[in-house]
Amino acid sequence: MSAAGLIFAGVSGSPGSVHALRYAADLARQHDAILVPLLAWVPPGGDLAERKSPNAGLRQLWEDDAWQRLREAIGTAFGGFPPGVRTWPLVLRGPAGPVLVQAASATSDLLVIGTGRRTTLLRPASGRVSRYCLHHACCPVIAVPPPALARQASHGLRGWAGVTVGWTRTVPGCTAKRDDTRSAL
């Protein structure tokens, strides 16, 4: 990648996207590139619902909310804008995959995305944005897997706590029993 290029980071606010944003900022710092954290948004109910009853005030409210979510994600990742990195935050309307691919349309751009959670229950739906970007982008794409803590937390609070503290279920959906063979935290 050449110096002073654009590094786009897909941001949704999830732990995986925050991890990808940090990775993209490190790359931007190393290569003296501009970091473009990008959040794509669609109106609640989708574009069809918004076209049926257009309302400029609601549209502005939804866009303002998207900017707030982007600021919160940047704040979560860095506590503000990343030091030592030129940053150009961007919020665009549309489905995340097509918006990211269209924004990072130059061959000199780089697109950094999170891979999303890998759960067996949601496997057909999970990772749609990352698959779309990997398939359609005309620039290099880096897919950053979620951090280890996010992978552990994807089991849900009770599942993670049960494994960590040593609880075992006696009857599915009923009570839990303490397994004394494991040590507690």
N, C-alpha and C positions, 0 to 999 in steps of 0.2 A: 504494500500500500504506500502511496506517495505521501509526502508531508503535506499538511494542511488539507487533508481530505475530510469527508463527512462520515462520521460513525453514527448510524441510527441505532437507537436502543428502543425496542418495543416495551412499553410500560403499561401495566394493568393495575399495579399495586399489590399483586400477589408476591409471596416470598420468592418465588422463582424469577419473577420479572425484576425484583429489587436486586437479586443476585446477578442477573444479566446486566443490569444497569451499572452496577459496581465494576463488573468485568469490562464493559464498554468504556467506562471512564478511565480505567487503567490503560486500556489500549490507546485511547485518545491522548492521554498524558505521555505515553511512550513514543507516539508517532507525531506529536504536535498537531493533532487533528481536532476538528470541531465535533463536540458531542451533541447529538440531537436526540434528547429523550422525547419520544413520540407516544402520545396516548390517542388512540382512536375511540370514537364514541358513536353510538347510535341512539336515537330517541327511545324512551321506554315504549315497548310495543312495536318497535321497528319503524322503518321509513314509511311503510304503507299506512300505518295508523296515523303517523304525523301528516301524511299527505291528505288523508281523509278530513282531518280537522286541523289545518295549519294555524299556528299561533306564534307570532314573532316573540312575544314575551316569554312563553314557555321554552321556545327554541334557545333564546338567550340564557335562560335559567339553566338549561341542560348543558350548554356550552360552558357556562361559568362553573358548574359542578365538575365538568371534565377538567378544567384548569385547576380547580382546587384538588382533585384527586392526583393530578400530575405533581403539583407542589408538595402534597403529602408524601408521595412516593419518593420524590427527590429528597425530602426531609428525612424520611425513614432510611434511605440509603446513605446519605452523607451528612445530615444535620443542616442542610442548606445546599447551595451550589457547591460542587466538588472543587476543592482548591487546586489551582494550577492547571485547570482545564477550561478552555473556551466552551461555553455551553449555550445552546440555542434551543430552549424548550419549545415544543410544538404540539398543538392539539388539532386534530383533523376529524371531520365527520365521515363516518362510514365504517364498514366491517373491518376489523383489525388486519386480517391478512391482506386484502387488496390495498388498503391504505398504506401499510408498511411497504409493500412491494412497489407501489407507485411512487412513494416518497423517496425511496432508495433506488431510483431508476438509473442513475449513472453507473457505468461499469467501474468507476473509481471509488464509489461509495462502499461502505461495509454495513451490513445489517446484523445486529446482535439481538437474539431472542432467547427467551427461556423456553425450555422444552415442555414445561407443564408437569402436572403430577402423573404418575403412572399407577393407576388403580385398575384392578381387573374388572370392577363393576362398571366403571365409566370408560373403559378402554376405547370403544368406538367413538365417543365424543371428545375424549381428552386429546390435547395436542393438535387440534384442527388448525390453529393459527400457525404453529411451527411447521406443520406439514405443508400448508399452503405456501408459506414463504420459501421453504426449501425447494419446492417444486417450481414456483413461478418467478422467483427473483432473478434478475439479470446481473446482479452483483454478488460478491462473495457473502455467504451467510454463516454466522457462527451460532450454533445452537448450544446454549449453556444449560447443563442439567441442574435441577434444583439442589440446594445445599443439603447436606446430610440431615440437619435438624428438620428441614421441611419435609424430607422423605419420612422421617420418624413421625412427625406430627400429622401426616396424611392419614394415619390410622384412626384419627379422632382422639379427642381428649381422654376418653375412658380407655381406649385401646393402648395408647401410649403410657398412661399412668399405670394400667394393669401390668404391662410388661416391665416397667421401671421399678415399681414398688413390689411386684411379686404377687399380684392378685390372680386368682384363677376362678373362672365361673363354674358353679356346680350345675346349675340348670340354666339353659339359654333364656335370657330375658327376665330372669328372676333375681336372686341375690348373688352376691359374690362372696367368696370365702378366701381368707388370708392363707397363703401358702407359707408356712413357717420355715420351709427349707431354704428359702431365699432371704437375703438380708434386705431390710428396708433402707431407704435413703437417709 
